[in-house]
Amino acid sequence: MDTNTNLEKSITDAINAIRPALQNDGGDIEFIKYDSESKNVHVKLKGACAGCPMSQLTLTNGVQRYIRETVDNEITVINDDQISSYF
């Protein structure tokens, strides 16, 4: 396994570790991809999280914070669903 594959596995493991908290509130999160150049993790919030006005806070204070603590402190988490809604 190369370093990027190991890092991607660590990211998906971290996301899977916090998924139950989102699922308890009727939402969910799906890993889309990891861009090693920009250190961006692309995800899609689903269920109740998709339309929740607090979703950005969930991403930064919950998901991103946890991934930075457990994987790499320079990673940024991006909700691809929000990006596509702007175009």
Buried (B, 14 or more C-beta within 10 A) or exposed (E): EEEEEEBBEBBBEBBEEBBEBBBEEEBBBEBEEBEEEEEBBBBBBBBBBBEBEEBEEBBEEBBBBBBBEBBBEEBBBBBBBBEEEEE
